């Protein structure tokens, strides 16, 4: 339940009033993802694991 509260926090507009438990800033929510390398790495690792499994099972 605690994790759900952290995820559903609203954008913080008055940081001074909520210093102990602030929500995310508007900039962090609306920031453009100009370097989407995570998807590329995910696919490269998946393909590498499949190729290594093929090599292991068929050639060793």
mmCIF file as Biopython writes it, N, C-alpha, C and O atoms, coordinates in Angstrom:
data_model
#
loop_
_atom_site.group_PDB
_atom_site.id
_atom_site.type_symbol
_atom_site.label_atom_id
_atom_site.label_alt_id
_atom_site.label_comp_id
_atom_site.label_asym_id
_atom_site.label_entity_id
_atom_site.label_seq_id
_atom_site.pdbx_PDB_ins_code
_atom_site.Cartn_x
_atom_site.Cartn_y
_atom_site.Cartn_z
_atom_site.occupancy
_atom_site.B_iso_or_equiv
_atom_site.auth_seq_id
_atom_site.auth_asym_id
_atom_site.pdbx_PDB_model_num
ATOM 1   N N  . UNK A ? 1  ? 0.820  -1.192  0.000   1.0 0.0 1  A 1 
ATOM 2   C CA . UNK A ? 1  ? 0.000  0.000   0.000   1.0 0.0 1  A 1 
ATOM 3   C C  . UNK A ? 1  ? 0.867  1.261   0.000   1.0 0.0 1  A 1 
ATOM 4   O O  . UNK A ? 1  ? 0.512  2.267   -0.614  1.0 0.0 1  A 1 
ATOM 5   N N  . UNK A ? 2  ? 1.990  1.197   0.684   1.0 0.0 2  A 1 
ATOM 6   C CA . UNK A ? 2  ? 2.852  2.372   0.754   1.0 0.0 2  A 1 
ATOM 7   C C  . UNK A ? 2  ? 3.430  2.707   -0.618  1.0 0.0 2  A 1 
ATOM 8   O O  . UNK A ? 2  ? 3.538  3.883   -0.969  1.0 0.0 2  A 1 
ATOM 9   N N  . UNK A ? 3  ? 3.803  1.696   -1.397  1.0 0.0 3  A 1 
ATOM 10  C CA . UNK A ? 3  ? 4.343  1.933   -2.728  1.0 0.0 3  A 1 
ATOM 11  C C  . UNK A ? 3  ? 3.311  2.591   -3.627  1.0 0.0 3  A 1 
ATOM 12  O O  . UNK A ? 3  ? 3.656  3.449   -4.440  1.0 0.0 3  A 1 
ATOM 13  N N  . UNK A ? 4  ? 2.065  2.206   -3.493  1.0 0.0 4  A 1 
ATOM 14  C CA . UNK A ? 4  ? 1.004  2.769   -4.315  1.0 0.0 4  A 1 
ATOM 15  C C  . UNK A ? 4  ? 0.847  4.262   -4.023  1.0 0.0 4  A 1 
ATOM 16  O O  . UNK A ? 4  ? 0.586  5.045   -4.937  1.0 0.0 4  A 1 
ATOM 17  N N  . UNK A ? 5  ? 1.001  4.656   -2.782  1.0 0.0 5  A 1 
ATOM 18  C CA . UNK A ? 5  ? 0.911  6.064   -2.427  1.0 0.0 5  A 1 
ATOM 19  C C  . UNK A ? 5  ? 2.054  6.857   -3.055  1.0 0.0 5  A 1 
ATOM 20  O O  . UNK A ? 5  ? 1.851  7.988   -3.497  1.0 0.0 5  A 1 
ATOM 21  N N  . UNK A ? 6  ? 3.228  6.288   -3.098  1.0 0.0 6  A 1 
ATOM 22  C CA . UNK A ? 6  ? 4.366  6.973   -3.703  1.0 0.0 6  A 1 
ATOM 23  C C  . UNK A ? 6  ? 4.164  7.146   -5.199  1.0 0.0 6  A 1 
ATOM 24  O O  . UNK A ? 6  ? 4.524  8.185   -5.753  1.0 0.0 6  A 1 
ATOM 25  N N  . UNK A ? 7  ? 3.597  6.152   -5.859  1.0 0.0 7  A 1 
ATOM 26  C CA . UNK A ? 7  ? 3.402  6.205   -7.299  1.0 0.0 7  A 1 
ATOM 27  C C  . UNK A ? 7  ? 2.327  7.223   -7.664  1.0 0.0 7  A 1 
ATOM 28  O O  . UNK A ? 7  ? 2.460  7.920   -8.670  1.0 0.0 7  A 1 
ATOM 29  N N  . UNK A ? 8  ? 1.275  7.322   -6.875  1.0 0.0 8  A 1 
ATOM 30  C CA . UNK A ? 8  ? 0.144  8.166   -7.207  1.0 0.0 8  A 1 
ATOM 31  C C  . UNK A ? 8  ? 0.258  9.593   -6.688  1.0 0.0 8  A 1 
ATOM 32  O O  . UNK A ? 8  ? -0.754 10.292  -6.636  1.0 0.0 8  A 1 
ATOM 33  N N  . UNK A ? 9  ? 1.433  10.052  -6.306  1.0 0.0 9  A 1 
ATOM 34  C CA . UNK A ? 9  ? 1.588  11.411  -5.822  1.0 0.0 9  A 1 
ATOM 35  C C  . UNK A ? 9  ? 1.336  12.391  -6.961  1.0 0.0 9  A 1 
ATOM 36  O O  . UNK A ? 9  ? 1.672  12.123  -8.114  1.0 0.0 9  A 1 
ATOM 37  N N  . UNK A ? 10 ? 0.750  13.513  -6.623  1.0 0.0 10 A 1 
ATOM 38  C CA . UNK A ? 10 ? 0.489  14.544  -7.614  1.0 0.0 10 A 1 
ATOM 39  C C  . UNK A ? 10 ? 1.737  15.395  -7.815  1.0 0.0 10 A 1 
ATOM 40  O O  . UNK A ? 10 ? 2.653  15.379  -6.993  1.0 0.0 10 A 1 
ATOM 41  N N  . UNK A ? 11 ? 1.759  16.124  -8.901  1.0 0.0 11 A 1 
ATOM 42  C CA . UNK A ? 11 ? 2.881  17.017  -9.188  1.0 0.0 11 A 1 
ATOM 43  C C  . UNK A ? 11 ? 2.952  18.077  -8.103  1.0 0.0 11 A 1 
ATOM 44  O O  . UNK A ? 11 ? 1.945  18.689  -7.748  1.0 0.0 11 A 1 
ATOM 45  N N  . UNK A ? 12 ? 4.149  18.286  -7.584  1.0 0.0 12 A 1 
ATOM 46  C CA . UNK A ? 12 ? 4.340  19.232  -6.481  1.0 0.0 12 A 1 
ATOM 47  C C  . UNK A ? 12 ? 4.320  20.653  -7.011  1.0 0.0 12 A 1 
ATOM 48  O O  . UNK A ? 12 ? 5.058  20.990  -7.937  1.0 0.0 12 A 1 
ATOM 49  N N  . UNK A ? 13 ? 3.466  21.492  -6.419  1.0 0.0 13 A 1 
ATOM 50  C CA . UNK A ? 13 ? 3.393  22.895  -6.801  1.0 0.0 13 A 1 
ATOM 51  C C  . UNK A ? 13 ? 3.819  23.808  -5.649  1.0 0.0 13 A 1 
ATOM 52  O O  . UNK A ? 13 ? 4.231  24.945  -5.878  1.0 0.0 13 A 1 
ATOM 53  N N  . UNK A ? 14 ? 3.723  23.316  -4.416  1.0 0.0 14 A 1 
ATOM 54  C CA . UNK A ? 14 ? 4.096  24.107  -3.248  1.0 0.0 14 A 1 
ATOM 55  C C  . UNK A ? 14 ? 5.071  23.299  -2.396  1.0 0.0 14 A 1 
ATOM 56  O O  . UNK A ? 14 ? 4.680  22.669  -1.413  1.0 0.0 14 A 1 
ATOM 57  N N  . UNK A ? 15 ? 6.343  23.325  -2.787  1.0 0.0 15 A 1 
ATOM 58  C CA . UNK A ? 15 ? 7.352  22.499  -2.125  1.0 0.0 15 A 1 
ATOM 59  C C  . UNK A ? 15 ? 7.517  22.866  -0.654  1.0 0.0 15 A 1 
ATOM 60  O O  . UNK A ? 15 ? 7.703  21.981  0.181   1.0 0.0 15 A 1 
ATOM 61  N N  . UNK A ? 16 ? 7.454  24.144  -0.322  1.0 0.0 16 A 1 
ATOM 62  C CA . UNK A ? 16 ? 7.665  24.567  1.065   1.0 0.0 16 A 1 
ATOM 63  C C  . UNK A ? 16 ? 6.611  23.996  2.009   1.0 0.0 16 A 1 
ATOM 64  O O  . UNK A ? 16 ? 6.899  23.762  3.182   1.0 0.0 16 A 1 
ATOM 65  N N  . UNK A ? 17 ? 5.414  23.771  1.522   1.0 0.0 17 A 1 
ATOM 66  C CA . UNK A ? 17 ? 4.352  23.235  2.372   1.0 0.0 17 A 1 
ATOM 67  C C  . UNK A ? 17 ? 4.493  21.725  2.579   1.0 0.0 17 A 1 
ATOM 68  O O  . UNK A ? 17 ? 3.944  21.182  3.537   1.0 0.0 17 A 1 
ATOM 69  N N  . UNK A ? 18 ? 5.216  21.051  1.700   1.0 0.0 18 A 1 
ATOM 70  C CA . UNK A ? 18 ? 5.331  19.588  1.764   1.0 0.0 18 A 1 
ATOM 71  C C  . UNK A ? 18 ? 6.785  19.132  1.767   1.0 0.0 18 A 1 
ATOM 72  O O  . UNK A ? 18 ? 7.119  18.151  1.103   1.0 0.0 18 A 1 
ATOM 73  N N  . UNK A ? 19 ? 7.637  19.807  2.484   1.0 0.0 19 A 1 
ATOM 74  C CA . UNK A ? 19 ? 9.070  19.482  2.449   1.0 0.0 19 A 1 
ATOM 75  C C  . UNK A ? 19 ? 9.377  18.079  2.949   1.0 0.0 19 A 1 
ATOM 76  O O  . UNK A ? 19 ? 10.326 17.462  2.465   1.0 0.0 19 A 1 
ATOM 77  N N  . UNK A ? 20 ? 8.623  17.560  3.885   1.0 0.0 20 A 1 
ATOM 78  C CA . UNK A ? 20 ? 8.919  16.234  4.429   1.0 0.0 20 A 1 
ATOM 79  C C  . UNK A ? 20 ? 8.563  15.116  3.461   1.0 0.0 20 A 1 
ATOM 80  O O  . UNK A ? 20 ? 9.222  14.077  3.452   1.0 0.0 20 A 1 
ATOM 81  N N  . UNK A ? 21 ? 7.527  15.312  2.642   1.0 0.0 21 A 1 
ATOM 82  C CA . UNK A ? 21 ? 7.077  14.258  1.741   1.0 0.0 21 A 1 
ATOM 83  C C  . UNK A ? 21 ? 6.592  14.871  0.429   1.0 0.0 21 A 1 
ATOM 84  O O  . UNK A ? 21 ? 5.403  14.800  0.116   1.0 0.0 21 A 1 
ATOM 85  N N  . UNK A ? 22 ? 7.503  15.474  -0.343  1.0 0.0 22 A 1 
ATOM 86  C CA . UNK A ? 22 ? 7.070  16.157  -1.558  1.0 0.0 22 A 1 
ATOM 87  C C  . UNK A ? 22 ? 6.784  15.184  -2.699  1.0 0.0 22 A 1 
ATOM 88  O O  . UNK A ? 22 ? 7.308  14.071  -2.738  1.0 0.0 22 A 1 
ATOM 89  N N  . UNK A ? 23 ? 5.952  15.626  -3.610  1.0 0.0 23 A 1 
ATOM 90  C CA . UNK A ? 23 ? 5.698  14.859  -4.827  1.0 0.0 23 A 1 
ATOM 91  C C  . UNK A ? 23 ? 6.749  15.217  -5.861  1.0 0.0 23 A 1 
ATOM 92  O O  . UNK A ? 23 ? 7.607  16.059  -5.595  1.0 0.0 23 A 1 
ATOM 93  N N  . UNK A ? 24 ? 6.705  14.603  -7.026  1.0 0.0 24 A 1 
ATOM 94  C CA . UNK A ? 24 ? 7.689  14.907  -8.075  1.0 0.0 24 A 1 
ATOM 95  C C  . UNK A ? 24 ? 7.445  16.301  -8.654  1.0 0.0 24 A 1 
ATOM 96  O O  . UNK A ? 24 ? 6.319  16.800  -8.646  1.0 0.0 24 A 1 
ATOM 97  N N  . UNK A ? 25 ? 8.499  16.911  -9.147  1.0 0.0 25 A 1 
ATOM 98  C CA . UNK A ? 25 ? 8.351  18.226  -9.758  1.0 0.0 25 A 1 
ATOM 99  C C  . UNK A ? 25 ? 7.739  18.078  -11.144 1.0 0.0 25 A 1 
ATOM 100 O O  . UNK A ? 25 ? 7.787  17.004  -11.744 1.0 0.0 25 A 1 
ATOM 101 N N  . UNK A ? 26 ? 7.174  19.149  -11.637 1.0 0.0 26 A 1 
ATOM 102 C CA . UNK A ? 26 ? 6.538  19.117  -12.949 1.0 0.0 26 A 1 
ATOM 103 C C  . UNK A ? 26 ? 7.574  18.839  -14.045 1.0 0.0 26 A 1 
ATOM 104 O O  . UNK A ? 26 ? 7.281  18.152  -15.025 1.0 0.0 26 A 1 
ATOM 105 N N  . UNK A ? 27 ? 8.773  19.373  -13.872 1.0 0.0 27 A 1 
ATOM 106 C CA . UNK A ? 27 ? 9.827  19.157  -14.871 1.0 0.0 27 A 1 
ATOM 107 C C  . UNK A ? 27 ? 10.201 17.684  -14.988 1.0 0.0 27 A 1 
ATOM 108 O O  . UNK A ? 27 ? 10.464 17.192  -16.085 1.0 0.0 27 A 1 
ATOM 109 N N  . UNK A ? 28 ? 10.226 16.986  -13.864 1.0 0.0 28 A 1 
ATOM 110 C CA . UNK A ? 28 ? 10.615 15.572  -13.917 1.0 0.0 28 A 1 
ATOM 111 C C  . UNK A ? 28 ? 9.547  14.700  -14.566 1.0 0.0 28 A 1 
ATOM 112 O O  . UNK A ? 28 ? 9.870  13.660  -15.140 1.0 0.0 28 A 1 
ATOM 113 N N  . UNK A ? 29 ? 8.290  15.099  -14.487 1.0 0.0 29 A 1 
ATOM 114 C CA . UNK A ? 29 ? 7.210  14.334  -15.108 1.0 0.0 29 A 1 
ATOM 115 C C  . UNK A ? 29 ? 7.149  14.587  -16.603 1.0 0.0 29 A 1 
ATOM 116 O O  . UNK A ? 29 ? 6.948  13.660  -17.388 1.0 0.0 29 A 1 
ATOM 117 N N  . UNK A ? 30 ? 7.321  15.839  -16.997 1.0 0.0 30 A 1 
ATOM 118 C CA . UNK A ? 30 ? 7.143  16.218  -18.404 1.0 0.0 30 A 1 
ATOM 119 C C  . UNK A ? 30 ? 8.450  16.271  -19.185 1.0 0.0 30 A 1 
ATOM 120 O O  . UNK A ? 30 ? 8.474  16.748  -20.320 1.0 0.0 30 A 1 
ATOM 121 N N  . UNK A ? 31 ? 9.532  15.788  -18.591 1.0 0.0 31 A 1 
ATOM 122 C CA . UNK A ? 31 ? 10.830 15.833  -19.248 1.0 0.0 31 A 1 
ATOM 123 C C  . UNK A ? 31 ? 10.836 14.921  -20.472 1.0 0.0 31 A 1 
ATOM 124 O O  . UNK A ? 31 ? 10.385 13.777  -20.409 1.0 0.0 31 A 1 
ATOM 125 N N  . UNK A ? 32 ? 11.345 15.433  -21.570 1.0 0.0 32 A 1 
ATOM 126 C CA . UNK A ? 32 ? 11.417 14.659  -22.810 1.0 0.0 32 A 1 
ATOM 127 C C  . UNK A ? 32 ? 12.543 13.634  -22.701 1.0 0.0 32 A 1 
ATOM 128 O O  . UNK A ? 32 ? 13.639 13.949  -22.236 1.0 0.0 32 A 1 
ATOM 129 N N  . UNK A ? 33 ? 12.265 12.420  -23.130 1.0 0.0 33 A 1 
ATOM 130 C CA . UNK A ? 33 ? 13.264 11.362  -23.115 1.0 0.0 33 A 1 
ATOM 131 C C  . UNK A ? 33 ? 14.052 11.442  -24.417 1.0 0.0 33 A 1 
ATOM 132 O O  . UNK A ? 33 ? 13.677 10.830  -25.418 1.0 0.0 33 A 1 
ATOM 133 N N  . UNK A ? 34 ? 15.147 12.198  -24.398 1.0 0.0 34 A 1 
ATOM 134 C CA . UNK A ? 34 ? 15.909 12.404  -25.620 1.0 0.0 34 A 1 
ATOM 135 C C  . UNK A ? 34 ? 17.003 11.358  -25.831 1.0 0.0 34 A 1 
ATOM 136 O O  . UNK A ? 34 ? 17.693 11.389  -26.850 1.0 0.0 34 A 1 
ATOM 137 N N  . UNK A ? 35 ? 17.170 10.441  -24.890 1.0 0.0 35 A 1 
ATOM 138 C CA . UNK A ? 35 ? 18.170 9.382   -25.023 1.0 0.0 35 A 1 
ATOM 139 C C  . UNK A ? 35 ? 17.546 8.047   -24.628 1.0 0.0 35 A 1 
ATOM 140 O O  . UNK A ? 35 ? 17.840 7.528   -23.551 1.0 0.0 35 A 1 
ATOM 141 N N  . UNK A ? 36 ? 16.692 7.484   -25.477 1.0 0.0 36 A 1 
ATOM 142 C CA . UNK A ? 36 ? 15.997 6.238   -25.109 1.0 0.0 36 A 1 
ATOM 143 C C  . UNK A ? 36 ? 16.875 5.002   -25.297 1.0 0.0 36 A 1 
ATOM 144 O O  . UNK A ? 36 ? 16.514 4.081   -26.029 1.0 0.0 36 A 1 
ATOM 145 N N  . UNK A ? 37 ? 18.015 4.992   -24.639 1.0 0.0 37 A 1 
ATOM 146 C CA . UNK A ? 37 ? 18.948 3.882   -24.798 1.0 0.0 37 A 1 
ATOM 147 C C  . UNK A ? 37 ? 18.471 2.625   -24.064 1.0 0.0 37 A 1 
ATOM 148 O O  . UNK A ? 37 ? 18.921 1.525   -24.382 1.0 0.0 37 A 1 
ATOM 149 N N  . UNK A ? 38 ? 17.584 2.766   -23.103 1.0 0.0 38 A 1 
ATOM 150 C CA . UNK A ? 38 ? 17.131 1.608   -22.325 1.0 0.0 38 A 1 
ATOM 151 C C  . UNK A ? 38 ? 16.475 0.556   -23.209 1.0 0.0 38 A 1 
ATOM 152 O O  . UNK A ? 38 ? 16.725 -0.637  -23.035 1.0 0.0 38 A 1 
ATOM 153 N N  . UNK A ? 39 ? 15.647 0.976   -24.143 1.0 0.0 39 A 1 
ATOM 154 C CA . UNK A ? 39 ? 15.004 0.012   -25.046 1.0 0.0 39 A 1 
ATOM 155 C C  . UNK A ? 39 ? 16.026 -0.681  -25.933 1.0 0.0 39 A 1 
ATOM 156 O O  . UNK A ? 39 ? 15.913 -1.880  -26.187 1.0 0.0 39 A 1 
ATOM 157 N N  . UNK A ? 40 ? 17.011 0.052   -26.402 1.0 0.0 40 A 1 
ATOM 158 C CA . UNK A ? 40 ? 18.046 -0.533  -27.245 1.0 0.0 40 A 1 
ATOM 159 C C  . UNK A ? 40 ? 18.843 -1.574  -26.466 1.0 0.0 40 A 1 
ATOM 160 O O  . UNK A ? 40 ? 19.083 -2.672  -26.967 1.0 0.0 40 A 1 
ATOM 161 N N  . UNK A ? 41 ? 19.252 -1.239  -25.253 1.0 0.0 41 A 1 
ATOM 162 C CA . UNK A ? 41 ? 20.028 -2.179  -24.433 1.0 0.0 41 A 1 
ATOM 163 C C  . UNK A ? 41 ? 19.199 -3.420  -24.127 1.0 0.0 41 A 1 
ATOM 164 O O  . UNK A ? 41 ? 19.721 -4.535  -24.142 1.0 0.0 41 A 1 
ATOM 165 N N  . UNK A ? 42 ? 17.920 -3.234  -23.852 1.0 0.0 42 A 1 
ATOM 166 C CA . UNK A ? 42 ? 17.046 -4.372  -23.556 1.0 0.0 42 A 1 
ATOM 167 C C  . UNK A ? 42 ? 17.024 -5.355  -24.733 1.0 0.0 42 A 1 
ATOM 168 O O  . UNK A ? 42 ? 17.147 -6.564  -24.535 1.0 0.0 42 A 1 
ATOM 169 N N  . UNK A ? 43 ? 16.869 -4.841  -25.943 1.0 0.0 43 A 1 
ATOM 170 C CA . UNK A ? 43 ? 16.819 -5.718  -27.111 1.0 0.0 43 A 1 
ATOM 171 C C  . UNK A ? 43 ? 18.180 -6.338  -27.427 1.0 0.0 43 A 1 
ATOM 172 O O  . UNK A ? 43 ? 18.247 -7.503  -27.820 1.0 0.0 43 A 1 
ATOM 173 N N  . UNK A ? 44 ? 19.252 -5.585  -27.262 1.0 0.0 44 A 1 
ATOM 174 C CA . UNK A ? 44 ? 20.599 -6.119  -27.521 1.0 0.0 44 A 1 
ATOM 175 C C  . UNK A ? 44 ? 20.911 -7.257  -26.558 1.0 0.0 44 A 1 
ATOM 176 O O  . UNK A ? 44 ? 21.451 -8.284  -26.970 1.0 0.0 44 A 1 
ATOM 177 N N  . UNK A ? 45 ? 20.582 -7.090  -25.294 1.0 0.0 45 A 1 
ATOM 178 C CA . UNK A ? 45 ? 20.838 -8.142  -24.316 1.0 0.0 45 A 1 
ATOM 179 C C  . UNK A ? 45 ? 19.987 -9.372  -24.613 1.0 0.0 45 A 1 
ATOM 180 O O  . UNK A ? 45 ? 20.482 -10.496 -24.524 1.0 0.0 45 A 1 
ATOM 181 N N  . UNK A ? 46 ? 18.726 -9.181  -24.961 1.0 0.0 46 A 1 
ATOM 182 C CA . UNK A ? 46 ? 17.853 -10.316 -25.269 1.0 0.0 46 A 1 
ATOM 183 C C  . UNK A ? 46 ? 18.368 -11.095 -26.479 1.0 0.0 46 A 1 
ATOM 184 O O  . UNK A ? 46 ? 18.400 -12.325 -26.453 1.0 0.0 46 A 1 
ATOM 185 N N  . UNK A ? 47 ? 18.766 -10.397 -27.525 1.0 0.0 47 A 1 
ATOM 186 C CA . UNK A ? 47 ? 19.291 -11.060 -28.722 1.0 0.0 47 A 1 
ATOM 187 C C  . UNK A ? 47 ? 20.599 -11.772 -28.411 1.0 0.0 47 A 1 
ATOM 188 O O  . UNK A ? 47 ? 20.827 -12.883 -28.889 1.0 0.0 47 A 1 
ATOM 189 N N  . UNK A ? 48 ? 21.467 -11.142 -27.608 1.0 0.0 48 A 1 
ATOM 190 C CA . UNK A ? 48 ? 22.739 -11.774 -27.249 1.0 0.0 48 A 1 
ATOM 191 C C  . UNK A ? 48 ? 22.511 -13.048 -26.445 1.0 0.0 48 A 1 
ATOM 192 O O  . UNK A ? 48 ? 23.207 -14.041 -26.659 1.0 0.0 48 A 1 
ATOM 193 N N  . UNK A ? 49 ? 21.557 -13.039 -25.529 1.0 0.0 49 A 1 
ATOM 194 C CA . UNK A ? 49 ? 21.260 -14.234 -24.734 1.0 0.0 49 A 1 
ATOM 195 C C  . UNK A ? 49 ? 20.736 -15.349 -25.633 1.0 0.0 49 A 1 
ATOM 196 O O  . UNK A ? 49 ? 21.118 -16.507 -25.464 1.0 0.0 49 A 1 
ATOM 197 N N  . UNK A ? 50 ? 19.882 -15.023 -26.569 1.0 0.0 50 A 1 
ATOM 198 C CA . UNK A ? 50 ? 19.343 -16.044 -27.493 1.0 0.0 50 A 1 
ATOM 199 C C  . UNK A ? 50 ? 20.457 -16.621 -28.351 1.0 0.0 50 A 1 
ATOM 200 O O  . UNK A ? 50 ? 20.524 -17.836 -28.535 1.0 0.0 50 A 1 
ATOM 201 N N  . UNK A ? 51 ? 21.330 -15.776 -28.878 1.0 0.0 51 A 1 
ATOM 202 C CA . UNK A ? 51 ? 22.448 -16.267 -29.699 1.0 0.0 51 A 1 
ATOM 203 C C  . UNK A ? 51 ? 23.378 -17.143 -28.876 1.0 0.0 51 A 1 
ATOM 204 O O  . UNK A ? 51 ? 23.819 -18.186 -29.357 1.0 0.0 51 A 1 
ATOM 205 N N  . UNK A ? 52 ? 23.687 -16.743 -27.645 1.0 0.0 52 A 1 
ATOM 206 C CA . UNK A ? 52 ? 24.553 -17.564 -26.800 1.0 0.0 52 A 1 
ATOM 207 C C  . UNK A ? 52 ? 23.896 -18.897 -26.459 1.0 0.0 52 A 1 
ATOM 208 O O  . UNK A ? 52 ? 24.583 -19.915 -26.376 1.0 0.0 52 A 1 
ATOM 209 N N  . UNK A ? 53 ? 22.586 -18.910 -26.260 1.0 0.0 53 A 1 
ATOM 210 C CA . UNK A ? 53 ? 21.893 -20.172 -25.974 1.0 0.0 53 A 1 
ATOM 211 C C  . UNK A ? 53 ? 21.941 -21.102 -27.187 1.0 0.0 53 A 1 
ATOM 212 O O  . UNK A ? 53 ? 22.154 -22.305 -27.040 1.0 0.0 53 A 1 
ATOM 213 N N  . UNK A ? 54 ? 21.747 -20.554 -28.370 1.0 0.0 54 A 1 
ATOM 214 C CA . UNK A ? 54 ? 21.824 -21.363 -29.597 1.0 0.0 54 A 1 
ATOM 215 C C  . UNK A ? 54 ? 23.214 -21.951 -29.750 1.0 0.0 54 A 1 
ATOM 216 O O  . UNK A ? 54 ? 23.362 -23.141 -30.031 1.0 0.0 54 A 1 
ATOM 217 N N  . UNK A ? 55 ? 24.227 -21.126 -29.566 1.0 0.0 55 A 1 
ATOM 218 C CA . UNK A ? 55 ? 25.606 -21.614 -29.678 1.0 0.0 55 A 1 
ATOM 219 C C  . UNK A ? 55 ? 25.884 -22.693 -28.633 1.0 0.0 55 A 1 
ATOM 220 O O  . UNK A ? 55 ? 26.502 -23.712 -28.943 1.0 0.0 55 A 1 
ATOM 221 N N  . UNK A ? 56 ? 25.443 -22.480 -27.427 1.0 0.0 56 A 1 
ATOM 222 C CA . UNK A ? 56 ? 25.696 -23.444 -26.347 1.0 0.0 56 A 1 
ATOM 223 C C  . UNK A ? 56 ? 25.014 -24.778 -26.624 1.0 0.0 56 A 1 
ATOM 224 O O  . UNK A ? 56 ? 25.642 -25.828 -26.489 1.0 0.0 56 A 1 
ATOM 225 N N  . UNK A ? 57 ? 23.741 -24.756 -27.010 1.0 0.0 57 A 1 
ATOM 226 C CA . UNK A ? 57 ? 23.000 -25.992 -27.180 1.0 0.0 57 A 1 
ATOM 227 C C  . UNK A ? 57 ? 23.320 -26.743 -28.471 1.0 0.0 57 A 1 
ATOM 228 O O  . UNK A ? 57 ? 23.199 -27.968 -28.509 1.0 0.0 57 A 1 
ATOM 229 N N  . UNK A ? 58 ? 23.723 -26.040 -29.527 1.0 0.0 58 A 1 
ATOM 230 C CA . UNK A ? 58 ? 23.952 -26.714 -30.798 1.0 0.0 58 A 1 
ATOM 231 C C  . UNK A ? 58 ? 25.420 -26.981 -31.110 1.0 0.0 58 A 1 
ATOM 232 O O  . UNK A ? 58 ? 25.726 -27.888 -31.884 1.0 0.0 58 A 1 
ATOM 233 N N  . UNK A ? 59 ? 26.314 -26.224 -30.535 1.0 0.0 59 A 1 
ATOM 234 C CA . UNK A ? 59 ? 27.715 -26.376 -30.915 1.0 0.0 59 A 1 
ATOM 235 C C  . UNK A ? 59 ? 28.627 -26.851 -29.780 1.0 0.0 59 A 1 
ATOM 236 O O  . UNK A ? 59 ? 29.796 -27.149 -30.026 1.0 0.0 59 A 1 
ATOM 237 N N  . UNK A ? 60 ? 28.134 -26.928 -28.573 1.0 0.0 60 A 1 
ATOM 238 C CA . UNK A ? 60 ? 28.992 -27.391 -27.482 1.0 0.0 60 A 1 
ATOM 239 C C  . UNK A ? 60 ? 28.490 -28.693 -26.906 1.0 0.0 60 A 1 
ATOM 240 O O  . UNK A ? 60 ? 29.092 -29.230 -25.976 1.0 0.0 60 A 1 
#
